[in-house]
Amino acid sequence: MNMVYKDETLYVDIFSGEEIDNINHIKRQMFSVLNEYEMNNVVINIIGGNYNKSLINDLIYDYHKNYKGNMIIDIK
């Protein structure tokens, strides 16, 4: 996983396979950054095409439960 802050947006690259199955670790890291820097825009790039839709839906739900910003999921 890579995270980059640019142009008032947090970009999170998640590589399919092992990392996508560790969504709780990804959420903790992402939410920690969001809490500290109060960003309103998040773009999650899922790289590799294979992902668990249920886990991504959980991530989206938890994000919107805790934050009022915008989240975009981009599958590559």
Number of C-alpha atoms within 10 A of each C-alpha: 14 11 15 11 14 8 8 11 15 21 20 19 17 21 18 19 14 10 14 21 14 11 17 14 12 18 16 11 13 17 17 12 15 17 11 8 11 13 17 14 18 20 17 18 20 20 17 12 13 13 19 13 10 9 15 17 11 14 16 15 12 13 19 13 9 10 17 11 12 13 18 12 13 12 15 11
